C-alpha cells in the first residue's frame, strides 16, 4: 500500500465558497415579506473541516427597507451565518454534498436608520435567511462538486503518478502500478489546512512492459489506517535486460589501459544455472562463455554466483597468446564484484531519481521512498524474478 497525505489550505476552499456565494446572491434587492432586502458578502468565509463536515462561517451585511405610508423604514446589520456542508464519497468516487444554514450570530447589532418596525429585526433576519437558504446552499454544493470532482481528481493524480514512476528507467525497466482501492481516514484540520490521509492499495511491478489493464480504484472510509506506507513490488527482469547489464559491466572494465568492448551478449537462465555468451571486440576478438549458479541470500541481501567459470576462445592465433591473460582478468573482475549487494544497487538507482515531483491541477505532489529491500529472488527460463519490500512509500500533496 502506498501511503498518502494531501493538505488543502483552508484559503483554497474559502475562495471557492466565497466565489460560489457571490455568484448565487443577486446584485439587486429582493422582496421578502414586504421588505426590500439586500445581502452582501462582507469578506472571505472561515472554514474548519471535521471528518465529513465542513463548517463555514460567512460574514454578511443585511440591508432592509419597507415603505410605511409617506415614509420608508430602513435598517442594516451584520451577521455571521453558520453553514454546515456534509459530504460523502461513495465507493465509485461519486461525491455527494448537503449544505444547510444552521445558525447565525450578530457581528453588528441591527440598527433602524429611520422609522419603526412591526416585526422584530431578529424575526426579519430569520425570514431573510429562510428566503435565501436554498440559493446559498445550492451554490455551495454546486461549487464543491464542480471544483472537487473526486473521480476527476483521482484519475488525474493516478495518471500523473503512473507517468512519474515511469520516469524511472534502468535498461528499459519501468515501474507500473494498478491501484485497486483507495482508503481514507477521517478528514481533520491542522494549522489552517484540511488534511486527507490514507493509502492506495496497488499492485506494483518493475518490468519492461505494462502488464496491467487500466481500472479505476474504489474508495473506502476507515477509522484508522494500518501499514499505510508499506508496499510490495514484483521485479521481473527478462534475460535480454540481464544481457545488457552484463555487457555494460564488461564495457566499463579496462585492460592494459584500453577499454573492453563487448557486443551480442546472450544470457540463458534456468532455475539452477546461468550461461552467458558474448563476443569480445577489444582488446582481443574472442568468444567468451561464462557459467555459474546464481544464488540469492535473503539474510545478507546478496547475490552470489557459485561455481563461476569463464572460458574464452580467441578468433585467431595471435589473439590466442593473450587470451589466457584477458580470461584471468575477467575472472578477477567478476569475482571482485561478487557477491552483489542487491539492496545497495536498488537504493542507488532509486536515490538517483527521488523524490519524484509533479503537478496535478492546483496540487503539487511529491513521491518519497524510504528503505527498499529484496525479500525473495529466484531464476527461471525467462530471467530473474524478485519480491521487493518498500517501506515509507508515500505520496504528499499540497494545494494552497
PEMO-V229085 format. One record per pair of residues at least 4 apart in sequence whose ideal C-beta (glycine too) atoms are under 8 Angstrom apart, sorted by the first residue. I is the first residue (numbers start at 1). J is the second residue. D is the distance in whole Angstrom. If there is no record, write none. Layout:
i = <I;I>
j = <J;J>
d = <D;D>
This chain:
i = <1;1;1;1;1;1;1;1;1;1;2;2;2;2;2;2;2;2;3;3;3;3;3;3;3;3;3;4;4;4;4;4;4;4;4;4;5;5;5;5;5;5;5;6;6;6;6;6;6;6;6;7;7;7;7;7;7;7;7;8;8;8;8;8;8;8;9;9;9;9;9;9;10;10;10;10;10;10;10;10;10;11;11;11;11;12;12;12;12;13;13;13;13;14;14;14;14;14;15;15;16;16;16;16;17;17;17;17;17;17;17;18;18;18;18;19;19;20;20;20;20;20;21;21;21;21;21;21;21;22;23;24;24;24;24;25;25;25;25;25;25;26;28;29;29;29;30;30;30;30;31;31;31;32;32;32;32;33;33;34;35;35;35;35;35;36;36;36;37;37;37;37;37;38;38;38;39;39;39;39;39;39;40;40;40;41;41;41;41;42;42;42;42;43;45;45;45;45;46;46;47;47;47;47;48;48;48;49;49;49;49;49;49;49;50;50;50;50;50;51;51;51;52;52;52;52;52;53;53;53;53;54;54;54;54;55;55;55;56;56;56;56;56;56;57;57;57;57;58;58;58;59;59;59;59;59;60;60;60;60;61;61;61;62;62;62;62;62;62;62;63;63;63;64;64;64;64;64;65;65;65;65;66;66;66;67;67;67;68;68;68;71;71;72;72;73;73;73;73;73;74;74;74;74;75;75;75;75;75;75;76;76;76;77;77;77;77;77;77;77;78;78;78;79;79;79;79;79;80;80;80;80;81;81;81;81;81;82;82;82;82;82;83;83;83;83;83;83;83;84;84;84;85;85;85;85;85;85;85;86;86;86;87;87;87;87;87;88;88;89;89;89;89;89;89;89;89;90;90;90;91;91;91;92;92;92;92;93;93;93;93;93;93;94;94;95;95;95;95;95;97;97;97;97;98;99;99;99;99;99;100;100;101;101;101;101;104;104;106;110;110;110;112;112;112;117;117;119;119;120;121;122;123;124;125;126;127;128;129;132;133;134;135;136;137;138;139;140;141;142;143;144;145;148;149;150;150;151;151;152;153;153;153;154;154;154;154;155;155;156;156;156;157;157;157;157;157;158;158;158;159;160;160;160;160;160;161;161;161;161;161;161;162;162;162;163;163;164;164;164;164;165;165;165;165;165;165;166;166;166;167;167;168;168;168;168;168;168;169;169;170;171;171;171;171;172;172;172;173;173;173;173;173;174;174;174;174;175;175;175;175;176;176;176;176;176;176;176;177;177;177;177;177;178;178;178;178;178;179;179;179;179;179;180;180;180;180;180;180;181;181;181;181;181;181;182;182;182;182;182;182;182;182;183;183;183;183;183;183;183;183;183;183;184;184;184;184;184;184;184;185;185;185;185;185;185;185;186;186;187;187;187;188;188;189;189;189;190;197;197;198;198;198;199;199;199;199;200;200;201;202;202;203;203;204;204;204;204;204;205;205;205;205;205;205;206;206;206;206;206;207;207;207;207;207;207;208;208;208;229;229;229;229;229;230;230;230;230;231;231;231;232;232;232;232;233;233;233;234;234;234;234;235;235;235;235;235;235;236;236;236;236;237;237;237;237;237;237;238;238;238;239;239;239;239;239;239;240;240;241;241;242;242;242;242;242;243;243;243;243;243;244;244;245;246;246;246;246;246;246;247;247;247;247;247;248;249;249;250;250;250;250;250;250;251;251;251;251;253;253;253;253;253;254;254;254;255;255;255;255;256;258;258;259;260;260;260;261;261;261;262;262;262;262;262;263;263;263;264;264;265;265;265;265;266;266;266;267;267;267;267;268;268;268;268;269;269;269;269;269;269;269;269;269;269;270;270;270;270;271;271;271;272;273;273;273;273;274;274;274;274;274;274;274;275;275;275;276;276;276;276;277;277;277;277;278;278;278;279;279;279;279;280;280;280;280;280;280;280;281;283;283;284;284;284;284;284;284;285;285;285;285;286;286;286;286;286;286;286;287;287;287;288;288;288;288;289;289;289;289;290;290;290;290;290;291;291;291;291;291;292;292;292;292;292;293;293;293;294;294;294;294;294;294;295;295;295;295;296;296;296;296;296;296;296;296;296;297;297;297;297;297;298;298;298;298;300;301;301;301;301;301;302;302;302;302;303;303;303;303;303;304;304;305;305;305;308;308;308;308;310;310;310;310;311;312;312;312;312;312;313;314;314;314;314;315;316;317;319;322;323;324;325;326;327;328;329;330;331;332;333;334;340;341;342;342;342;343;343;343;343;344;345;346;346;346;346;347;347;348;349;350;350;350;354;354;354;355;355;355;355;356;356;357;357;357;357;358;359;359;359;360;360;362;362;363;363;363;364;364;364;365;365;365;366;366;366;367;367;367;368;368;368;368;369;369;369;370;370;370;370;371;371;371;372;372;372;372;373;373;373;374;374;374;374;375;375;375;376;376;377;377;377;377;378;378;378;379;379;379;380>
j = <183;199;200;201;202;227;228;229;230;231;199;200;202;229;231;393;394;395;197;198;199;225;228;229;393;394;395;196;197;198;199;200;394;395;396;397;195;196;197;394;395;396;397;195;196;197;363;396;397;398;399;190;193;194;195;196;397;398;399;12;13;193;194;196;363;399;13;192;193;194;399;400;14;46;47;48;49;189;192;193;194;15;44;192;400;16;362;399;400;17;47;54;194;18;44;45;46;47;19;44;20;143;144;147;21;45;47;56;58;140;143;22;41;44;45;23;143;24;139;140;142;143;25;41;45;58;136;139;140;41;139;135;136;138;139;39;40;41;132;135;136;30;38;36;37;38;36;37;38;131;35;36;37;37;127;128;131;124;127;66;64;65;66;124;128;64;65;66;62;63;64;128;131;62;63;64;60;61;62;63;128;132;60;61;63;58;59;60;61;59;60;61;78;59;56;57;58;59;56;57;54;55;56;57;54;55;189;53;54;55;187;188;189;194;55;186;187;188;189;186;187;188;86;87;88;186;187;84;85;86;87;84;85;86;87;82;83;84;82;83;84;85;99;140;80;81;82;83;80;81;83;78;79;80;81;107;78;79;80;81;76;77;78;76;77;78;79;110;125;128;74;75;76;74;75;76;124;128;72;73;74;75;72;73;117;71;72;73;72;73;115;114;115;114;115;112;114;115;116;117;112;113;114;115;110;111;112;113;117;121;110;111;113;106;108;109;110;111;121;125;106;107;108;104;105;106;107;125;104;105;106;107;101;103;104;129;136;101;102;103;104;105;99;100;101;102;136;137;140;99;100;102;97;98;99;137;140;141;144;97;98;99;95;96;97;98;144;95;96;93;94;95;96;150;184;219;221;94;96;219;218;219;220;151;216;218;219;150;151;154;216;218;219;150;151;144;145;148;149;150;140;141;144;145;141;136;137;138;140;141;133;137;129;133;136;137;125;129;110;121;122;125;116;117;121;121;124;123;124;124;125;126;127;128;129;130;131;132;133;136;137;138;139;140;141;142;143;144;145;146;147;148;149;153;153;154;219;155;216;156;157;360;361;158;182;216;217;159;216;160;360;361;161;360;363;365;397;162;179;217;163;164;358;359;360;365;165;177;358;365;367;395;166;176;177;167;358;356;357;358;367;174;175;176;177;356;367;174;175;176;353;356;173;174;175;349;350;353;173;174;349;241;244;245;248;208;241;244;206;207;208;237;241;206;207;208;210;204;205;206;233;204;205;206;207;210;211;212;202;203;204;205;212;202;203;212;213;215;200;201;202;215;217;201;202;203;215;217;218;200;201;217;218;219;220;198;199;200;201;217;218;219;220;198;199;200;201;219;220;221;222;225;228;196;197;198;219;220;221;222;197;198;221;222;223;224;225;221;223;194;195;196;194;195;193;194;195;195;225;228;222;225;228;225;227;228;229;217;395;217;217;231;212;234;231;232;233;234;390;211;212;233;234;235;236;233;234;235;236;388;211;234;235;236;237;238;236;238;241;370;391;392;393;394;389;390;391;393;389;390;393;387;388;389;390;387;388;390;385;386;387;388;374;384;385;386;387;388;382;383;384;385;241;242;383;384;385;386;242;382;383;243;267;268;269;382;383;244;267;245;383;246;267;269;383;384;247;265;266;267;276;248;265;249;250;265;267;276;278;290;251;262;263;265;278;252;253;337;260;262;265;278;280;330;259;260;261;262;259;260;329;330;333;258;259;260;260;283;326;329;283;282;283;282;280;282;283;280;281;282;278;279;280;281;288;278;279;281;278;279;276;277;278;279;276;277;278;274;275;276;383;274;275;276;277;273;274;275;294;379;380;381;382;383;384;274;379;380;381;378;379;380;293;291;292;293;294;290;291;292;293;294;305;379;289;290;291;288;289;290;291;287;288;289;290;287;288;290;285;286;287;288;284;285;286;287;288;312;326;285;322;326;314;315;319;322;323;326;314;315;316;319;312;313;314;315;319;323;326;312;313;315;310;311;312;330;310;311;312;313;308;309;310;311;334;307;308;309;310;311;305;306;307;308;309;305;306;307;303;304;305;306;379;384;303;304;305;306;302;303;304;342;374;376;377;378;386;301;302;303;304;339;374;375;376;377;339;341;342;343;373;374;339;340;341;342;338;339;340;342;377;338;339;334;338;339;331;334;335;338;327;330;331;334;327;323;324;326;327;330;323;319;320;322;323;319;320;321;323;326;327;328;329;330;331;332;333;334;335;336;337;338;345;345;346;374;377;347;372;373;374;348;349;350;372;374;388;351;372;352;353;354;369;372;367;368;369;366;367;368;369;366;367;364;365;366;367;365;363;364;365;365;397;399;400;397;398;399;397;398;399;395;396;397;395;396;397;394;395;396;392;393;394;396;390;392;393;390;391;392;393;390;391;392;388;389;390;391;388;389;391;386;387;388;389;387;388;389;386;387;384;385;386;387;384;385;386;383;384;385;385>
d = <8;4;6;5;7;6;6;7;6;6;6;4;6;7;6;5;7;6;8;8;5;8;4;3;7;4;7;8;7;6;7;6;7;4;7;7;7;7;5;7;8;5;7;7;4;8;7;8;4;8;7;8;4;7;5;8;7;5;7;5;6;6;5;7;8;4;8;6;5;8;7;5;6;8;5;8;8;7;5;7;7;6;8;8;7;7;7;5;6;6;5;7;7;6;5;5;7;5;6;7;6;5;7;5;6;5;7;6;7;6;7;6;7;5;6;6;7;6;4;5;7;3;6;6;8;7;6;6;7;6;6;5;6;7;3;6;8;7;8;7;8;6;8;4;6;5;7;5;8;7;7;6;7;5;6;6;5;8;5;6;5;7;5;7;8;7;5;7;7;7;5;5;7;8;4;8;6;7;6;8;7;6;7;4;7;7;7;6;8;4;6;5;6;5;5;6;4;7;8;5;6;7;6;8;7;5;5;7;5;8;5;7;5;4;7;8;7;7;7;4;6;8;6;6;6;7;7;6;7;5;8;7;4;8;7;7;8;6;7;4;7;6;8;7;5;7;6;8;7;5;6;7;8;6;8;6;7;6;8;6;7;8;5;6;5;7;6;7;6;6;8;8;5;7;5;7;6;7;6;6;5;8;7;5;8;8;6;8;7;5;6;7;5;7;7;7;6;3;7;6;7;4;5;7;6;6;4;6;8;7;7;6;7;7;6;6;4;7;7;7;7;4;4;5;7;6;6;7;6;5;8;6;6;8;5;7;8;7;5;4;6;7;6;7;5;7;7;7;7;7;6;5;6;7;4;8;6;7;7;7;5;8;6;6;4;8;7;8;5;6;7;5;8;5;8;5;8;4;7;7;4;6;7;8;8;7;8;5;4;6;7;8;6;8;7;7;6;6;7;5;8;4;5;6;7;8;4;8;5;5;8;6;6;5;7;7;7;6;7;4;8;7;7;7;8;7;7;5;6;7;6;7;7;6;6;6;6;6;6;5;6;6;7;7;6;6;6;6;6;6;6;5;7;7;6;6;8;6;7;6;6;8;7;6;7;7;7;6;7;6;5;6;6;5;8;7;8;6;6;8;6;6;5;8;5;7;6;7;8;8;7;7;6;7;6;7;7;5;8;5;6;8;4;8;7;7;7;5;7;7;7;7;8;6;5;8;7;5;7;6;6;5;5;6;8;5;6;8;6;7;6;7;6;7;7;7;8;7;7;5;7;7;5;8;7;5;7;6;5;7;5;8;8;6;5;4;8;7;5;7;4;8;4;5;6;7;7;5;8;8;4;5;5;7;6;6;8;6;8;5;7;5;7;5;5;8;7;8;5;8;5;6;8;6;7;4;7;7;6;7;5;6;8;6;7;7;5;8;7;6;7;6;8;5;7;6;7;5;7;8;8;6;7;6;8;4;7;7;7;7;8;8;7;8;6;7;4;7;8;6;8;7;5;8;7;6;7;5;7;7;7;8;8;4;8;8;8;6;7;8;7;5;5;5;7;7;6;7;8;4;5;6;7;6;7;8;4;6;7;8;6;8;7;8;7;4;7;5;8;7;8;6;5;6;5;4;8;8;7;6;4;6;5;7;6;7;5;7;8;7;7;6;5;8;6;6;6;4;6;5;8;6;7;7;7;5;6;6;7;8;6;5;7;4;7;7;7;7;5;4;8;7;7;8;7;6;6;6;7;5;8;8;5;6;5;7;6;5;6;5;6;6;5;7;7;6;7;7;4;4;5;7;5;7;8;7;5;6;6;5;7;8;4;8;7;5;7;7;7;5;8;7;4;8;8;8;5;8;8;5;7;6;8;6;7;8;7;7;6;7;6;6;6;7;7;5;8;8;7;5;7;5;7;7;7;7;6;8;7;4;8;7;7;5;8;8;5;8;8;8;6;8;7;7;5;8;5;7;8;6;7;7;6;8;4;6;6;6;7;4;7;6;5;6;5;6;6;6;7;7;5;8;7;7;5;7;7;5;8;8;7;7;5;8;8;7;8;5;8;8;4;6;6;4;7;7;4;5;7;7;6;8;5;8;7;5;8;6;7;5;8;7;7;8;4;7;8;7;5;8;7;7;8;6;7;8;7;7;6;4;6;6;4;6;6;7;8;6;4;5;7;6;5;7;6;8;7;6;7;7;6;5;5;7;7;5;8;6;4;8;8;4;4;8;4;6;7;8;6;6;6;6;6;6;7;6;6;6;6;6;7;6;6;7;6;5;7;6;7;5;6;6;7;6;5;7;7;6;6;7;7;6;6;6;7;7;6;5;6;5;8;7;4;7;7;5;8;5;7;6;7;6;7;5;8;5;7;4;7;5;8;6;7;5;8;5;8;8;5;8;7;8;5;7;6;7;5;7;5;3;7;8;4;7;6;7;5;8;7;5;8;5;7;5;8;5;7;5;6;4;7;7;4;8;8;6;8;7;6;8;7>
